Amino acid sequence: MVHKQQLVAQQIIKQVQSKKFVPLFYLMGTESYFIDMVSDWVEQNLLTEQEKEFNQIVLYATSDTKIESIISLARKYPLMASKQLIIVKEAQNIRQLDKLEHYLEKPMPSTVLLFCHKHGSLDMRKKIVSKITKAGGVFMKSDTLRDYQLPDFINEYIQSKRLSISHKATIMLADHIGTDLQRLTSELEKLVLVMKADEKEITPDLIERNIGISKEFNNFELTAAVAAKDYAKAMQIVHYFESNPKGMVLVTTLMPLFDFFANLMQAYYVPQKDAYSIAKTLGIQEWLVKKQYMPAMRLYTGLKTMQIIGLIRYADATAKGANGTSSKTDGDILRELIFKIFH
């Protein structure tokens, strides 16, 4: 499933490709990856190399940047080209953006203005927003992805390279790197580059060799050990996490555990208890249902599953300083949680 931000970014790129120009593109949001994706493409492709010399301007706005200067540039005619492109990066620093309203009443048809507003968004209730829309301008809001959206993003990115990635490898990367898409895509590119010509799938082994994430001691393996009621393996992973505290963020460790037991709870209420029906209801792959969920349904009762969900919520609150136990380390909280799950 293509994420909304990526879909909008791709639509803008296709719009420019098809020469359907608008007077202004306003890219904004907390996730810079999609903003850069669009602005970099437009910067590289809207004009030819010969046209760029006189007709492409890239500005880096500061608090001293005056919108009048940008308007003055926008009103100029292109030289030996049909269009001129003005890219304003760090547009969140511009003061008095409302002064752009007068220009938008009659924008130059030969100018494409592209604003890159990072680390936040315009107040959509402002008059300038309606003016941009009325003038035919296009907005793109780029929000930070949620943790649960990362596996889909990773899979889509790798598929675009005509490659595949194993489920375990996907979870390893998502858990270790998190929602920093610039770093995540950089690591994915590194993996693609080191793959041999005959390799078509990114595996946990490849990740361990080139990124340094352990293929045996990670959140994926901890969840698998808990699902299989393998106490020795689970505690071995907890001990590894405690020995490498810089590599563990408790919140990201608790999340896959919570997701697993929340899904397991839902699986008990699926009318047909076959792998296909459960997988379809939960929105996960059928092989994972067969490997983890169906065996876990025999090992954990519905009542115990509900209790475990409560234990994970309590551990999460404790990790965030609640419950009057601020002296506990992340390792203490995790070890106690795993013990209670199994007993």
KESEMAR-248244 format. One record per residue (C-alpha): residue number from 1; residue in one letter; y, x, z. Coordinates in Angstrom, 1 decimal, m for minus. Layout:
N
  keke  semi       Y       X       Z
   NUM     A       Y       X       Z
...
This chain:
343
  keke  semi       Y       X       Z
     1     M     0.0     0.0     0.0
     2     V     3.3     1.5    m1.1
     3     H     5.8     1.5     1.7
     4     K     9.0    m0.6     1.3
     5     Q    11.3     2.4     1.4
     6     Q     9.2     4.3    m1.2
     7     L     9.1     1.2    m3.4
     8     V    12.9     0.8    m3.3
     9     A    13.3     4.6    m4.0
    10     Q    11.0     4.4    m7.0
    11     Q    12.8     1.3    m8.3
    12     I    16.2     3.1    m8.2
    13     I    14.7     6.1   m10.0
    14     K    13.2     3.8   m12.7
    15     Q    16.6     2.1   m13.0
    16     V    18.3     5.4   m13.7
    17     Q    15.5     6.4   m16.1
    18     S    16.1     3.3   m18.1
    19     K    19.8     4.0   m18.3
    20     K    20.7     0.9   m16.2
    21     F    23.6     2.5   m14.4
    22     V    25.6     0.9   m11.5
    23     P    29.0     2.2   m10.2
    24     L    27.7     3.1    m6.8
    25     F    24.4     3.9    m5.0
    26     Y    24.6     3.9    m1.2
    27     L    21.5     5.5     0.4
    28     M    21.4     5.3     4.1
    29     G    19.1     5.4     7.1
    30     T    17.3     7.4     9.8
    31     E    14.6     8.8     7.4
    32     S    16.1    11.5     5.2
    33     Y    13.0    12.0     3.1
    34     F    13.5     8.9     0.9
    35     I    17.3     9.6     0.6
    36     D    16.6    13.1    m0.6
    37     M    13.8    11.9    m2.9
    38     V    16.3     9.7    m4.8
    39     S    19.4    11.9    m4.7
    40     D    17.4    15.0    m5.8
    41     W    15.9    13.2    m8.7
    42     V    19.2    11.8    m9.8
    43     E    20.9    15.2    m9.4
    44     Q    18.2    16.8   m11.6
    45     N    17.8    14.1   m14.2
    46     L    20.8    11.8   m14.8
    47     L    22.6    14.4   m16.9
    48     T    21.4    17.1   m19.2
    49     E    21.9    20.8   m18.2
    50     Q    24.8    21.0   m20.7
    51     E    26.5    17.9   m19.3
    52     K    26.1    19.0   m15.7
    53     E    28.5    21.9   m16.1
    54     F    31.6    19.7   m16.4
    55     N    30.4    16.3   m15.2
    56     Q    28.3    16.7   m12.1
    57     I    30.0    17.2    m8.7
    58     V    28.1    17.5    m5.3
    59     L    30.2    17.2    m2.2
    60     Y    29.3    17.8     1.4
    61     A    31.4    15.4     3.5
    62     T    32.9    16.4     6.8
    63     S    35.2    14.6     9.2
    64     D    38.1    16.1     7.2
    65     T    36.9    14.7     3.8
    66     K    39.3    12.1     2.5
    67     I    38.0     9.1     0.6
    68     E    41.1     9.3    m1.6
    69     S    39.8    12.7    m3.0
    70     I    36.5    11.1    m3.9
    71     I    38.3     8.2    m5.6
    72     S    40.5    10.6    m7.5
    73     L    37.4    12.4    m8.9
    74     A    35.7     9.1    m9.7
    75     R    38.6     7.9   m11.8
    76     K    38.4    10.9   m14.1
    77     Y    36.8    10.6   m17.5
    78     P    33.7    12.7   m18.4
    79     L    33.9    15.7   m20.7
    80     M    31.7    15.7   m23.7
    81     A    29.3    13.2   m22.1
    82     S    29.0     9.4   m21.5
    83     K    28.7     9.7   m17.8
    84     Q    29.8    11.8   m14.8
    85     L    27.9    12.0   m11.6
    86     I    29.5    12.4    m8.1
    87     I    27.0    12.9    m5.2
    88     V    28.5    12.7    m1.7
    89     K    26.1    14.2     0.8
    90     E    26.5    13.7     4.6
    91     A    28.5    10.6     3.8
    92     Q    28.1     9.4     7.4
    93     N    31.0    11.9     8.2
    94     I    33.5    10.1     6.0
    95     R    36.2     8.2     7.9
    96     Q    38.0     5.1     6.5
    97     L    35.3     4.3     3.9
    98     D    37.0     0.9     3.7
    99     K    39.6     2.5     1.5
   100     L    37.0     2.5    m1.3
   101     E    37.5    m1.2    m1.6
   102     H    40.4    m0.9    m4.0
   103     Y    38.4     1.4    m6.4
   104     L    35.5    m1.1    m6.3
   105     E    37.7    m3.9    m7.7
   106     K    37.7    m2.0   m11.0
   107     P    35.3     1.0   m10.9
   108     M    35.1     3.5   m13.7
   109     P    32.2     2.4   m15.9
   110     S    31.6     6.1   m16.9
   111     T    31.2     7.3   m13.2
   112     V    28.1     7.1   m11.1
   113     L    28.9     7.5    m7.4
   114     L    26.0     8.3    m5.1
   115     F    26.5     8.4    m1.3
   116     C    23.8     9.9     1.0
   117     H    24.4     8.6     4.5
   118     K    21.9    10.1     7.0
   119     H    21.0     9.6    10.6
   120     G    22.2     6.0    10.6
   121     S    23.4     3.1     8.5
   122     L    26.5     1.2     7.6
   123     D    27.3    m1.9     9.6
   124     M    26.2    m4.5     7.0
   125     R    28.7    m7.0     8.4
   126     K    31.6    m4.8     7.2
   127     K    33.8    m6.0     4.3
   128     I    33.1    m2.8     2.3
   129     V    29.4    m3.7     2.1
   130     S    30.1    m7.0     0.4
   131     K    32.6    m5.2    m1.9
   132     I    29.9    m2.7    m2.9
   133     T    27.5    m5.5    m3.6
   134     K    30.1    m7.5    m5.6
   135     A    30.9    m4.5    m7.7
   136     G    27.2    m4.2    m8.7
   137     G    26.4    m1.4    m6.3
   138     V    22.9    m0.8    m4.9
   139     F    22.0    m0.1    m1.3
   140     M    18.8     1.6    m0.1
   141     K    17.9     1.6     3.6
   142     S    15.5     4.3     4.6
   143     D    14.0     3.8     8.1
   144     T    11.8     6.1    10.0
   145     L     8.1     5.3     9.4
   146     R     6.0     4.0    12.3
   147     D     3.1     6.1    13.4
   148     Y     0.6     3.4    12.1
   149     Q     2.2     3.7     8.6
   150     L     1.5     7.5     8.3
   151     P    m2.1     7.3     7.1
   152     D    m1.1     5.1     4.2
   153     F     1.8     7.4     3.4
   154     I    m0.4    10.5     3.4
   155     N    m3.0     8.8     1.2
   156     E    m0.4     7.7    m1.3
   157     Y     1.1    11.1    m1.4
   158     I    m2.2    12.8    m2.0
   159     Q    m3.3    10.2    m4.6
   160     S    m0.1    11.0    m6.5
   161     K    m1.4    14.5    m6.9
   162     R    m4.7    13.1    m8.3
   163     L    m6.6    14.2    m5.2
   164     S    m8.1    12.6    m2.2
   165     I    m8.2    13.2     1.6
   166     S   m10.8    12.3     4.1
   167     H   m10.1     9.8     6.8
   168     K   m10.5    12.4     9.6
   169     A    m8.2    14.8     7.8
   170     T    m5.6    12.1     7.4
   171     I    m5.7    11.2    11.1
   172     M    m5.6    14.9    12.1
   173     L    m2.4    15.4    10.1
   174     A    m0.7    12.2    11.2
   175     D    m1.4    12.9    14.9
   176     H    m0.4    16.6    14.8
   177     I     2.8    16.3    12.7
   178     G     4.0    12.8    13.4
   179     T     6.8    11.0    11.5
   180     D     8.7    14.1    10.3
   181     L     8.1    13.3     6.6
   182     Q     9.9    16.5     5.4
   183     R     7.5    18.7     7.5
   184     L     4.5    16.4     6.7
   185     T     5.0    16.6     2.9
   186     S     5.6    20.4     3.2
   187     E     2.3    20.8     4.9
   188     L     0.6    18.6     2.3
   189     E     2.1    20.7    m0.5
   190     K     0.8    23.8     1.2
   191     L    m2.8    22.3     1.3
   192     V    m2.6    21.3    m2.3
   193     L    m1.5    24.8    m3.3
   194     V    m4.4    26.6    m1.5
   195     M    m7.1    24.3    m2.8
   196     K    m9.5    25.9    m5.3
   197     A    m9.6    24.6    m8.9
   198     D   m12.9    22.7    m8.3
   199     E   m11.8    21.1    m5.0
   200     K   m10.7    17.5    m5.2
   201     E   m10.5    16.4    m1.5
   202     I    m8.5    17.7     1.5
   203     T   m11.0    18.2     4.3
   204     P   m10.7    18.9     8.1
   205     D   m12.0    22.4     7.3
   206     L    m9.1    23.0     4.9
   207     I    m6.6    21.8     7.5
   208     E    m8.0    23.9    10.2
   209     R    m8.0    27.1     8.1
   210     N    m4.4    26.6     6.8
   211     I    m2.5    24.6     9.3
   212     G    m4.3    25.5    12.5
   213     I    m5.3    22.1    13.8
   214     S    m8.7    22.2    15.4
   215     K   m11.3    20.0    13.6
   216     E   m13.3    19.6    16.8
   217     F   m10.7    19.1    19.4
   218     N    m8.2    16.5    18.3
   219     N    m7.2    12.9    18.8
   220     F    m9.6    11.7    16.1
   221     E   m12.6    13.4    17.8
   222     L   m11.5    12.2    21.3
   223     T   m11.5     8.5    20.0
   224     A   m14.9     9.0    18.4
   225     A   m16.3    10.5    21.6
   226     V   m15.0     7.6    23.7
   227     A   m16.3     5.1    21.1
   228     A   m19.7     6.6    21.3
   229     K   m19.6     6.9    25.1
   230     D   m20.1    10.6    24.9
   231     Y   m18.5    11.6    28.2
   232     A   m19.3    15.3    28.0
   233     K   m17.6    15.6    24.6
   234     A   m14.6    13.6    25.6
   235     M   m14.0    15.7    28.7
   236     Q   m14.5    18.9    26.6
   237     I   m11.7    17.7    24.4
   238     V    m9.5    16.8    27.4
   239     H   m10.1    20.3    28.8
   240     Y    m9.1    21.8    25.4
   241     F    m5.9    19.7    25.4
   242     E    m5.1    20.9    29.0
   243     S    m5.6    24.5    27.9
   244     N    m3.3    24.0    25.0
   245     P    m0.5    21.8    26.4
   246     K     1.9    22.6    23.6
   247     G    m0.5    21.0    21.1
   248     M    m0.8    17.7    23.0
   249     V     1.7    14.9    23.1
   250     L     0.1    12.3    25.4
   251     V     1.7     9.3    23.7
   252     T     0.2    10.2    20.3
   253     T    m3.2    10.8    22.0
   254     L    m3.1     7.4    23.7
   255     M    m2.1     5.5    20.5
   256     P    m5.4     5.9    18.6
   257     L    m7.3     5.1    21.7
   258     F    m5.3     1.9    22.2
   259     D    m5.6     1.0    18.5
   260     F    m9.4     1.5    18.6
   261     F    m9.9    m0.8    21.7
   262     A    m7.4    m3.4    20.4
   263     N    m9.3    m3.5    17.2
   264     L   m12.6    m3.7    19.1
   265     M   m11.3    m6.6    21.1
   266     Q   m10.4    m8.4    17.9
   267     A   m13.9    m7.6    16.4
   268     Y   m15.6    m9.7    19.1
   269     Y   m13.8   m12.8    17.8
   270     V   m14.8   m12.3    14.1
   271     P   m17.2   m15.2    13.3
   272     Q   m19.4   m13.1    11.1
   273     K   m20.4    m9.9    12.9
   274     D   m21.3    m8.0     9.7
   275     A   m19.4    m4.8     8.8
   276     Y   m17.7    m6.3     5.7
   277     S   m16.3    m9.3     7.7
   278     I   m15.1    m7.1    10.5
   279     A   m13.6    m4.5     8.2
   280     K   m11.7    m7.3     6.2
   281     T   m10.4    m8.9     9.4
   282     L    m9.3    m5.6    11.0
   283     G    m7.9    m4.1     7.7
   284     I    m9.9    m0.9     8.0
   285     Q   m12.6     0.7     6.0
   286     E   m16.2    m0.7     6.1
   287     W   m17.8     2.7     6.7
   288     L   m15.7     3.2     9.8
   289     V   m16.8    m0.2    11.2
   290     K   m20.4     0.8    10.7
   291     K   m19.9     4.3    12.2
   292     Q   m17.7     3.5    15.2
   293     Y   m17.0    m0.2    15.8
   294     M   m20.5    m1.8    15.6
   295     P   m22.1     0.8    17.8
   296     A   m19.2     0.5    20.3
   297     M   m19.6    m3.3    20.4
   298     R   m23.1    m2.6    21.8
   299     L   m21.8    m0.1    24.3
   300     Y   m18.7    m1.9    25.6
   301     T   m18.5    m5.6    26.7
   302     G   m15.5    m7.7    25.8
   303     L   m14.5    m7.7    29.5
   304     K   m14.7    m3.9    29.7
   305     T   m12.7    m3.6    26.5
   306     M   m10.0    m5.7    28.0
   307     Q    m9.9    m3.6    31.1
   308     I    m9.7    m0.4    29.1
   309     I    m6.7    m1.8    27.1
   310     G    m5.0    m2.3    30.5
   311     L    m5.9     1.2    31.7
   312     I    m4.4     2.7    28.5
   313     R    m1.2     0.7    29.0
   314     Y    m1.0     1.9    32.6
   315     A    m1.6     5.6    31.5
   316     D     1.2     5.2    28.9
   317     A     3.6     3.8    31.5
   318     T     2.7     6.6    33.9
   319     A     3.3     9.2    31.2
   320     K     6.8     7.7    30.7
   321     G     7.6     8.1    34.5
   322     A     6.7     4.7    35.8
   323     N     4.2     3.9    38.6
   324     G     5.8     6.5    41.0
   325     T     3.5     9.3    39.7
   326     S     6.0    11.6    38.1
   327     S     4.2    14.7    39.5
   328     K     1.2    14.1    37.4
   329     T     0.8    16.2    34.3
   330     D    m0.2    14.8    30.9
   331     G    m3.6    16.4    31.4
   332     D    m4.0    14.7    34.8
   333     I    m3.2    11.3    33.4
   334     L    m5.6    11.7    30.4
   335     R    m8.5    13.1    32.5
   336     E    m8.1    10.2    34.9
   337     L    m8.0     7.7    32.1
   338     I   m11.1     9.0    30.4
   339     F   m13.0     9.0    33.7
   340     K   m12.0     5.3    34.4
   341     I   m13.0     4.3    30.8
   342     F   m16.5     5.6    31.3
   343     H   m16.9     4.4    34.9
